[in-house]
Amino acid sequence: MKQSISIITLILLLGITTSRAQHGTHTNGIEPYYHPKDLSNYLESIDPVYLPYMFASDEAMRWWKEAKFGIFVHWAPSVVTEAPLSWGRKGPRPHHSSDGTVKKGVPQQEYNDTYKTFNPVNFDAEEWVKTWKKAGARYFVFTAKHHYGFCMWDTKTTDFNIMNTPYGKDVMKDIADACEKHDMRLMWYYSQPDWTHPYYAENVPHQRYNDEILFPQLEELMSYKGIDGIWFDGLGLHPDRWNSPKMLKMIRDVNPNAIVNHRHGPPQWHMGDFDGPERGVGRFQVNRPWETCDVIAGAWAYNGESDPAPIGEVIKALTKVAVNGGNLLLGTGPRPDGSNVDNHVARLTEMGDYLAKYGESIYATQGGPYISGPWGGATYKGNKVYLHLMGNKEGKALILPQLPANVKAFKALTNNTGIEVSNTKKGLVVKYDARQDDELFPVIELTINKDAASITPIATSGHLLLQSVKLQASSDKAESFASKNLLPGAGEDFSEGIRIKKSWRPSDQDEEPSLEYSWEQPQKIKQISIKEGRRLDKSKVKAFQIQSWNKGQWETIHKGSNIGPFYGVNFTTPVNTSKLRITFENAKGLEINKVLIYNIL
C-alpha cells in the first residue's frame, strides 16, 4: 500500500465524504451506502495521509464476505472461575460507565490471580482448528486480550501474560501454525481497554498507554504469520482514545489486506470494514458488510458444562444471518484445561453435516433478492436463488411478490416433496409438503434467466400493525417485564446494535399466559413472527395457539410448539380480524422478546 495519496485522490475522497455527510444518518440497508455524518466529519478532520488506511478494499473483503461462518473463542486463565470473561470480575473498569458500580462477581485479586494456576495441559490448537473445519467454519477469531488485560501471547509489554503461567507457552503461536496448516483464516480479538493496567487508568488522552502498550501489542499481534486482521473491542469509545488512524496504518503497513471490525469508534459511526450486532440477528443490510456474534451456549467463555442451543435454532441463526446479508461468528468456550466441551463439539459437528449438504445455499451468497420475513428468506449466487422456508404456512402455498425474472427451473435441495413453484402476476407461488422428520426446513433452489444481483431487493412483508394497537397481557411478572416492552419499537432489527434487551414475562402463577392485541378497525393479518427469549436457547414453550376474534368468539388459526428465537407464521389467505390472541400452554419460565404482526403488502 502506498504511504501517501495524490491531491486528486484526496479531493475525491473528501468529496465523497462530504456528499455522504449531507444525509446525516445511516442508510436503510438497501440504498447506496454513505457514511454517517459524525464519521464523515471525523474523516475530514484527520491527517489526509491516513485516509487510504481507514477502510479495506473490496478485494480484501472478498474472502470474508464469502466465508459466512466463523468460530469465536473466548479463553483466558479466568475461565477457571466459570464467570463471564472480564465482566464477571468484581473490580475497577476504568473509563467505563459501570466503573465503581460493580456489586457482584469474583473478587478482583482472585480473578486476576487465576493465571498463577492456569495450566491447560489438554490444549491442542490443531485439534481445535480441525473441529472448526469439521463444523464448516471458514474463519477463526481468538481472544488475544480481553478487557481485564491478560495477554494470551508472549508479549514484551507486560508480565501479565501466558508465559508467566504454569503452562508457560505461547498458545497463539500454536493457533497461528494450525490455521496455516489447515487453511483457516485467522483474526485476533483485541480489547483496546485494559482494566488492570495502570497506564490505561490514567486520565485521557491515553498517549502513554497507546505508545507503550497498545501500539507495541498490535505490532506483536501482526507479527504472527497468516493474520488476516484484528477484531477490536473498544467499548464504543471515541477513536481519538486509540489514535485509530495511526493504529490502522500500523496494521495495514504489515498486511495491506488486513480487515478490521467497527469497534474502534462509537457503534453508530460504522467505522471499520464491517458492522457487528452482538447476540442478535442484524436487519436486512446488503449495502455494507456486517457480522452477528453470538454464543452456542451460556456466556462468553467457559461457564461450566452448559448445554448448547438446539441444532435447529443454531442453523436458523446462521441462515437468518445469511439471508439478511451478513456473517455469523459463533462463540464457544473451551475448558480451563484447553479441551472443548463435548456437547458443543457435537453441535458444531451437526452444523458441519448440515453445511456439507446445503452449504451451497449459504457460502459465497448474498442476501436477497427477496427481503427476509416471517416466511424465511433468500440468498443468491449468480442466477441461482435459494429460498430458505423457515416459517410455517397456514394454507396451501406461500405467496411472495412476483420475481422480475423467468424461473427456468426449480428443485428442493432438502428432501421435501410436493414442491411446485410458479411465477405469475399473482406472485411467486411456492407449494411444498410439511417438512420431513429429518429436515429442519425446506431449501428450494430456483434457476432464473439473469444474475440475481441485478434485481432490486423485494419487500415481502406489509406494514407492522403495532403503532395503533392495544396490547393486554394476562399478567406481568414485574414492571421491568411488562407487556409494554413489546410495543412498538421492539419490532426493529438493527444493522448495528444493541439487541432488544427488554421482554415480557408472565407471572409465575399464570398457568395459561396470553397476549391479546386489539385494533379499532379490522386488520388483514398476513404474517406473524415470534421471538422467544433474548438469545439462542431451548424453547420453554410446549404448546401455543394463535386465535382471531371472529363473529363474537375466538377461532384458532394456528397451533405450534417450541417457539425459540425464530418462529414465523404465514397465511395464504389473510386473516381479517380486530383482535388477535396468543395463548401459551405449559410454558414455565416463558419469556417473549418480540412479536411482529404484519398486514398484506
N, C-alpha and C positions, 0 to 999 in steps of 0.2 A: 504494500500500500504506500502511496506517495506520502511524504511528510508534510506537504503543503498543497494548496489548491490555487488555481488560477483566479484572477479577478473575475473573469467571465463566469466560472463555476460558482464563485461566491455570490455573485449577483443573482444567478439563477436560484441558488439555494435560499437566499434571503427573500427573493421574490415569491417563491412558492410558500415559504413560511408566512409571509405577510398576508397573502391571499387566503391561506387556510385560517389564519387567525381571525379573519373577519366573521367566520361562522360562530366562533365563541364557545361552542360546545362540541361534545363528541358526536360522531355520526350515528345513523340508525343501524349500522351493521351491513348495509347493502350498498348505499351510495358511495361514490369515490371517497376514500379516507382523507381526512385532513386533521392536522394536529389541533388539540385543544388550545385555546388562547394562551393559557399560562405557559404551556410548553413552547409555543411559538415565540412568546416574549423572551423566554429563557434562552432559546437558541439564538435569538438576535443579540443577546447580552454577552455571550461568551466569546472568547478569542476565536476568530474565524479559522485558525489553524486546526481547531478540534472538530469542526463540523463533519469532515469525512469519517470520523471515528464514532459518531454518535449512534449510527444505525447500521446493521448488517445489510449486505446486498441481497437481492432476491435469490441470486445463485447460492450464496452462503446459507440461506434459509431453506433451500430446496429439500435437503435430506430430512430436516426436522419436520417440515410440512408433510412429507410423505410417510414419516415414521408412525404417527398417530398414537402410539402406545409406548410409554416408558415406565420404568420402575424407580421409585423414590425410596431411599433407605435413610432413616434417621437412626444413628447409632453413636454412642459415646459411653464413657465409663458410668455416667449417671443412670444408665438403664438398669443397674442393679437395684435401684430404688423402686422400679416399676412405676415411676411418676412421669408425667409428660416432660419431654425434653425442654429444659430451661424454665418453662412456665410452671413446673412442679417444684421449683426451688423457692423456699421462703427466704428472700434476701433482697438486696437493692437491685433496682432496674434503672440505672442512670439514664436520664433524658427520655424516659418513657412515662406516659400518663399514669400508669399504675404504680410508679415508684413511691414507696412509703406507705402504700395501702395494702400490701400483701399480708393477709392474715393466716393463710393456710399453706401447707406444703412441707417438704423435707427441709429441716433446718439448714441454713446456708453452709456452715462448715462441714456438716455431714455430707451434704450434696457435693460440695467441691472436692472433698477428700476421697470420693469413690475411686478416683484414679489410682490411689495407693494400693488397691487390691484388684484392679482390673487386669484380668489375665485370660483373654479369650482363646483358650487352647484349641478350640474346635473351629476357629475361623479359617475358612478356605475360600479365598477370593475366586478361584477358578470354579469351585462348586456353586458359589453364588451366581456367577455370570452364566454358567450353563443352565441354572434354574431359570434365570430371567429369559434366556433364549428359548427355553422349552415353553415358557409362558407366552411367547410370541412378542415380547417386548423388543423394541428396536433401539432404545437408548436407556442409559442408567444415570441417575443423579444421586450422588453420595454426599452426605453432610460432612464437609471438611471441618467446619466450625459453626456451632450454633451460638445462640445469644449468650450462654454462660461462659463462652470464651475458650473452652478446651479444644486444642488443635489435634486432629487425628493424623497428623503427619509430622515428619522430622523437621520442625521449624527451628530457625535460629533466633526467632524474635522473642520467645518466651519459654520458660521451663514447664509451663502448664500444657504439656503435650504428651503424645503417645509413647515417646521414647523414655519417659520417666515413670512408666507403669511397670509392673512386674513382667508384662508381655514384652515391652521394650523393642518392638519392631514397627516399621512404617507400614501400616495396613494399606495406605493409599498407593504405595508403590506396587504392592501385590494386585490391587484392584486395577490400576492402570495397565499393568502387564497382562492380566487376564482379559481385560476388554480388548486389548490389541490382538491377543492370540485368537479370540473368538469373534472378532469383527463386531464389537458392540460399541456404539457411540457413547461417549462419556462426558459428563459435565460435573463440576464440583458445586455443591451448595455452599454458600459462604455468607455468614452474617457479618455485615459491617459493624453493627453494635457489638460491644463486648462488655458485659455487665460486671466482670470481675477485674478488668484491667484498670489500674489507677489512672492511666493517661486518658482513657475514654471517659472516666468520671469527671474530668476537669471541665470547666466551663467551655462552651463553644466559642469560637470555631475549634475544630479538632485538629489543628495543624500538627501539633506534636504527635498525636495518636496516628494521624494519617501518614506522616513521614517516617515514623519509626516502627509502626505496627502494621497498619492496613496495607500500604503500598508494598512494603517488603514481603508481606504474606502473600499478596496476589502474585508477585513476581515468582515466589516459590511455587505456588499452585500452578502457574502457567508453565513451569519448567518440566512438569511431568509429560511424558510422551503421549501423544494421541488425545490431548484435551480439546474438546470441541466448544467449550465455553464455560461461563460462570452463571450460576443460578443465585442471584443476590437475594438478600432478605434484610433490607434497611428499615423495616417497620414504618414505612411511609414518610420518613424524614426528608427534608429538602436536599436536593443534590449538592448544594454548597457544603453540606456537612462532610461529604466524601470527596469533594472536588471531582465530581463524576466525569467531566470531560477528560481530565488528566488520567483518571482511573481507566476509562475505556480506551484511551490511546495506548496506555501501557499494555493492556490485554491484546489489542489488535496489532500492536507492533510485533508481538510474539507470534500471533496467529491471525492474519488478516481476515480469515473466515470464521473466527470465533463469534459465537452468538451469546447474547445476554437477555435475561428477562427484564421486566419493568421495575423491579423493586430497588432502584437506586434514586427514586424520587417519589413524590406523592402518587398514589394509585390513579387518581383522576387525571394525571398528566399523560398517562400512557407512554411513558418513556421506554427505552429498550426496544427489543425486537419482537416481543410478544406479551400479551396481557396474561393475567393469571388469577381467575376466580378460584377461591380456596374453599374446598368442601362444598361445592355447589356447581351444578352444570351451568355454563355460560349460555347467554342467549344465542340466537342465530346471528352469527357475525362472520362474514366472508370477505370483508374488506381490510381486515387486519388480523394477523395470526394471534391465537390465544390457546391457553392450556389450562385445564382444570386439574388441580392437585387434590387428591383425596387419599384416604387410607382404607385398606382392605378390612381393618378391624380396629376398634378402640381408638387410642390416642396416637399422636406422632411418637414413634419409638416403642420399644417393648413395654407392655404394661400387663405382663402375665400371659398365661396361655389362653388368650382371647379367641373366641370363635370368629371366623371370617364371615363377611356378608354372604348370603346365598349366591350361588353361581348365576342365577337368573338376574339378580339385581346388579351384579358386577358387569355382566355382559350388556345389560341395558344401559348402565352408566357409560361404558365405552361407546356403545352405539349412539346414545343420545348426544354425547360429545361430538362424535364424528359427523352426525347428520347436521349438527349446528355449526360445523366448520372448524372444530378445534382438535386438540390432543388431550389424552388422559395420561396423567402422571400418577401412578397408583403406588401408595406407600405401604411398606411392610417393615416391621421392626425385628431384627434378629435378637436372639437371646444374649445375655451377658457373656456367654462362652463362645459366641460367634456363630452358633448354629441357627438355622432358620426354624421358625415354629412349624411343626409338621403339617397342621391342617391349613396353614397359609400356603405352604408349598403345594399341597393337594389342590387347593382352589386355583392357584396360578397355573397348575398343570391343566386343569379343566379349561381355563381361559385359552391356553395354547392349543388344546384339542379343538375348541370352537374356531379359533382363528385359522387353524390348519385346514378346516373345511370351508370357512366362509370369509377368510381374510381378504379375498379379492374385492369384497364389498366395503372394506374398511381401509386397508393400506393404500396410500397414494391417491386417495379420493378427496373430493371437495364436497362440502355440504350443499345440497340443492339437487336439481333446480326447484324442488318443492321446499318451502319453508316448513319446518317441523311443527307438529301439533299433537294433540292427544291421540291421534291415529298412529303416530310414529314419526318417521322422517325419511329423507332420501339422501343418498350420496351418488356421486357420478365420477366417471373417468372416461374421457373421450366421448364416444357415442353410446356408452353403457350407463344406464340409470338403475340404481338399486333401491328398491322400496323396502324399508325395514318396518314391518307392520307390528309394532309393539303394542298398539292399542287393542281394545276389544270392540267388536262391532255388534250392534243390535239391528238386525235386518239382513237382507240378502247380500249386500255389497257395500264396499267402501267407495264413496264417490269423491274424487278430488277434482279440482279445476282442470279443464282441458289442457293437455300438454301441447304447446305450439310446435309440434313435430309429428312426423309419421312414425308410429310404432311398428317396426319391421318384424320384430319377433319378441317373445317373452317366454320366460321359464322360471320355475321355482328352483332356487339354489338349495333350499331346505327340502325335506321330503313331503311337504304338504301337497295334498291332492285337490282336485276340483278348481285349479287355477284358470281363471278367464280374465282377460284384460281387453277392454275396448276403449278407444279414444274417440269420443263423439262430442257433438255440440253440448250434450248434457254434462260432459266431463269425462275424466278418466275413470272408468268404472272397473273396479277390481273385485272379483269374486274369488273366494277361497274357502276351503273347508276349515273347520276348527282345527287348532294346532294338534299335531301328533304328540304322543306321550313323551317322545324323546327329543322334541324340538321346543326351543324357547319361544320362538315366534317366527312367522313366515318371512323369508327374504326372497324377493322376486326381482329378477334381472330383466330390464327392458333394453332392447336394442333399437335405437332411433336413427333417423336419417341425417343427423347433424351432430356436431360437437355440443354437448350439453352446456359447455361454458358459454355458449352464445345466447343462452336463454336467460332472461332476467328472472331472478328468484320470484317464485309464485306463492302468494299467501294462500294458506289452506284453512285458516280459521277466521271466523267472523269477529265481531266486537265482543269484548269481555262484558258480561252482564253483572258487573259488580259496583257500578257507580251509583245507581238509584235503587239498589236492593236493600231490603231489611233482613237482617240475619238474627235468628233466635236459636240459642243452644239449649239443650235440655238441662245443662248445668255447666258451671265453670269451676275448675279446681281451685283457681285463685285469680286475683286481678291480673297478675302477670301472665296467666294462661287463658285469658278471656277470649271468647269467640271473635271479639272485635279485631283481634290480631290478624284475622283472615281477610280483612277489608281495609281499603281497596288496593293499596299499593303492594300488598304481599303477593300480588299476581305477577310481579315483574321478575324476569331473569336478566341479570346484568352481565355485560361482557367483562367488566372489571368489578369485582365487587364482593362486597360483603354479602355473604349468604343471608337469607332471611332467617334470623335467629328467633323471632317470635313465633309462637304457635298456640294452638288451642288444645287444652286437656280438660276432659270432663271430671267431675268429682269421682273419687274412688268408690263412693256409694251408688253411683249411677249405673244401674245394671243394663240399661239399654240406651246408651248415649245417642244423641241425634243432633243434626244441624238442619235448620229449616230456613230456606231462602224464599222471600216473597217480593213480588213486584205489584205496582198498582194496576198495570196492564199486562195481559198475557204476552209471553215471550216465546219465540220459536227457538228452542234449545237444540243445538246440533251436536255439540261436543262438551264433554266434561273431563277434567283432569284432577286427580287427587294425589297429593304428596303426603306420605306418612312419615313423621319424624323429620329430623334435620340432617340425617347422614345415611350412608349406606348401612343397612341393618336388616335383620329378620323382621318380617311383619308380625305385629301383635294382634292383627285382626283375623279372626277365624271365619267370619261371615259378615256381610253387609248387604244392604239393598238401597237402591235409589228409587224414590217414588215421586210421582207427579200428582197434583191435585186435579181430578177430573170428575166433573158432574157431582160435586159435593162429597167426594171420597178419595182416599189415597189409592193410587194404582201403581203397582210395581213395574218399573220399566227396565230395571237391570239388577241382577244379583251377581255377587262376586265374593272373593276371599283373597287373603294375602295381598294387601294393597301395596306396601313397600313405597319406595320413593318415586316410582314412575308408573302410575296407573291412569289409563285413559279409556274413555267410552265414546263411541261414535254411533250416531243414529242415522240409519239410511233415510228414514222419514223423520223430519224434525218433530220434537215434542212440543206441542202448543199448550202452555200452562202458565198460570200466575204464581204457582207455588211449587217448590221442589224440596224434598226431604231426603237426607241421607241418614240411615239408621244403622248403627254398628252393634253387632252381637258378639258376646264372649270376647271382649276386647280389653282385657285388663292391661293397664298401663298405656292406653291409647294416647297418641299424640298426632294431631293433624297440623301440618305445616302450611299447607296450601290447598285451596280448592278453586279451580278456574272453571267458569261456565261461559260457553260461547254461543252466540246465535249463528244464523246462517250467514254466508258471505254476501 
